[in-house]
Structure formats: structure tokens, C-alpha cells
Amino acid sequence: MAYQVALSFEDGVTRFIKVNPNETVADASYKARINIPLDCRDGACGTCKAFCESGSYDGGDYIEDALTDEEAEQGYCLPCQMMPESDLVVQIASTSDVAKTAAASYSATITDLRRYSESVVGFTVEIDNRDDLVFLPGQYVNIGVPGSDDGTGKPATRSYSFSTGPHENSLAFLVKITEDGLMSEYLRDRAQVGDTLEFTGPFGSFFLRERKRPSLLLAGGTGLAPLLSILSKIEADGSDQPVHLIYGVTFDHDLVELDALEEYTKRLPNFTFDYCVADEASSAPNKGYVTGLFEPSHLNDGDVDIYLCGPPPMVEAVRNHLSENGIEPTNFYFEKFNTSATPGGATAPAATDAEKAAAEKAAAETGRPVVLENPEPGNYEIGEEHPPVAESDEQFDARMALELGVVELTIGRLTPEQLVEFRILAEASGASVEGDHFTDAAAFTDTNAAFHEFLFRCCTNPVLLEAYNKLEVTRLMKQVLRDAQWIEEHIVDEHLQLVEAFEKGDKAAARDLIVVHSQHAKETMRRAIASGAPAGVSS
């Protein structure tokens, strides 16, 4: 039988291929016109090295230089050699553009509109070529908003997760309504059954993994959508592992799909759920936050897979709760809500005074923040926070440009004492790295920042130093690399080689190193973003 393999690229695009018995993933990819990185087909070069997120496979034959035993144990693989023994999810170390592929586009028809309350609308669509759309439970698509313009003549898009399972014919979504949101305005005022919507996808690294232990699902607001998709898949596949879901909202009118959750308790063995409302005036049986409903049985002494979809403060509150209670879950996967722009720079309204007062009082009593969907004036349209690959690349390109300039002003001018300090900083950056893996990503981020800032501090141009300090490189690295494991293996050596170039006064070598080093830094960030370290997956 053929197996389904999901190829997850660094820019968030996921493509699916069918791999036949005795066929490698690379061969099937090229048959599907997806050109994953490949220099050989013999397991000799390691160019195609990828990471298998889920599933089992025969790793094939390869040499140590291409893939070490330690890497293989960690889940790294060579698509040119691997043959699936089940469905797989494989992270490919390149963007979809490099692989000459892209997310697919679809035309859908609205078949149902459900206005749950003043704050939430659900809608269902159908597409003619449903068999062509394959997605993982938890993933999202970018939907064009009818009547909008992104400035290029195309509809502006908003990101929404499927609330239905991959095997279901219809595709459903949940949307938080805000007064000036693009999609909100369309769904509230103009949408009709029969309307056509265009969307692209699927995207995202938040999805259900192979189930080997109990699962704890945590939903905040319309973050319930991808967890409903996950529940649908669990029911379809069958499982004896316990599943508990905790659903939290700010106000009663934010609650949706409780009947659907109740039905799952009847159809899905070992499924239970609780819900809570933060508003003190709520009529719900549980008032407060999702962490207040954690029970020891839900956490299974840490041997649990946690899936969380909600606003950033909710993610941090759960992180803090686990840390404070000494709980280290086997896997912690999360997706954060993010805000998105409204038309013409318009802003969504702030929460009402009553909403703020209720939230502040509850926060004071519990010591944990209540997450209002729109706590302050700003551009709010509920979607999801997805990895900022373009932003990351732009920041590192800007750093490279500034560093090329600072080389002109500093090489051949550093004192012997400064050169010694420069080398010490380079060596310090390697203390948190072994080969192509971090031993302490947070420590590396700090020592790396000190190394890169050094030349700007030595430079006598305060304007250049100010420009460097305005970059977001260190902030992005702390965000993205917090739970990362992989680092491009030449980065630390390049720090030392740059010091050597300065010691020799070799300007050309220094400039070449800075350009190459910038590319390797971007590759490290892209890999971490693709694996979801900051905003998709943490394990």
C-alpha cells in the first residue's frame, strides 16, 4: 500500500505525496515535481538531510558523514534513502520556493453560516476537488476576504484553522468577530450562503502527532477550532489513550460548540472535557483559567502530549504554571493567536470598560492574566501567529550590511587587547554548541549577541552603533531559538575564522565570511521556525 507523506517546508508550506512500497521519499517527491534538496541518491552527501516528525520508516543505507547514528536516533533522516513504513511527517530543510513548489489554491462555496453570538461566527465551505486537499488536523489556510484589496489588486487574506477533520467532506472554521476586522465585517454584514471564497494552504506546524501517550488539549477562545479538528481525527483513527480538553474564554458569549464536545464524550472512549469563563459574572460552573482546572491525572506525571491553541498570554501562563509546578511534559505543542491588520490602517475597538474591569479583578484575584481578544486599541483580527521567516531574513540581511560596513572602519585598527577580547567572545559562543546542535540555545543567543556587537562597540562611529542596536536580531533569536536544537554546524567556526581574518588584517576574507555567516544564521533560524520552536512546536 502507498503511504501519505507530509513534506513540511521552512516557510510553513506543507505538501503531501504518496510513496509506494520500496520507493524512497525523494523519488516520490521528484515524481510529484517537488524538488527537495538532493545532490546524490546514495546516502553519501547528506544534502537532503531532514527531520522525521512523525511515523516509522526504514532509514536505508548511508555513510556516517551523511548521517550520524546520534542524528538518526534523534529522528533525522535522508529522504534519498528512507522508505516509509507508515504515514510520515517530514521537515524539509528548505523553503517551498527552493523546492519549486507552493501551497495549492482552492475555490470554495459557503454552505453554512452560524452566528453563535455577538462575538463568534462559524462558517462551512465545500470545494469541488476535495480529494486534492490534504491537511493535517490542526493546520490552517489563508482565506481571501471578498471585497478587500491587499494593495496589489488581490484580496487581503486572513489565516484560520480547520475545525473539521481531514477526512470530512465539508470544511468548517471559527472566527472571532471584531468591529473593524476585515473578515469580521464580511461575515457579520455581507456573507451569504452561496458566496465564493478563495484560499491557499495548508500551512502550519501545529498538528496532531502520532499518539503514544495521553493528550491534554487546551483551547483559548476560537483556538478551539484546530482542537476540534484534532478530536475528529482521533475519533476516526481510534485510540485507547486518554484525551482531556480544557476550554477557556473570557465571557459567556465567547463559548461555542459545547454540544459538539458533549457528543465527543459519548462517541470517543476516554475523552473528557471541562470549560471555564474568566468573567466573575459568568453563569458557567467554572470561573477562572484553564490552569485552574489542571488535575494530576491530566498531566500523567509529565508523560503527556499537550496541545495548546490560544493567545500569547495564555501560552505563557501555561508555560509558567508547568514550570512552577515542576512539570515537564513529554511534548508541548502550541499555536498562538496573533493580530492582523485591518483595512486602511483602521483599528479595532478596545475592550469595553466593563470587560477590562472584569478582567482586571479576576487577574488580581488569581495572579494570572485574563486574555481579552482586543485589550487595547490596535489591529485585531483573530488568526494565528505563524513563524516570521521573511522578517527574520530581513533582520539578518540588515545585520550583514551593517557588519560589512563596520569591517571597513575597524579591520587593521583594533588594538592587541581588543583582538584578544574578540577571540574570547568567539570562543565563548562555542561553549553552548556541539557540532550542529545547541547544548544551551539561550546561552548561545547571549554570547552570540556579545560577539556580533563587539566590532560596533570598537567602531568610533556612534551612528553605526545606534543603527545596529535598533535591529531586532537578538530579540528574534531569543524568541525563535528558545527551544531549538539544530544550528548550522559552521557558525561557531566562522566566528573564530572572522577573528583570524582580523588578526591578519585580511579584509576580503572578513567580508566573505560575513556574507556566508549571514546565510548560515538564516538557515538556523528557518529550521527553528519550521520546527515551530517559538510559535508552533516545543518539545
Summary of the structure (lengths in Angstrom):
residues: 539
radius of gyration: 24.7
end to end distance: 31.3
largest distance: 75.1
contacts: 1824
relative contact order: 0.09
helix: 38%
strand: 21%
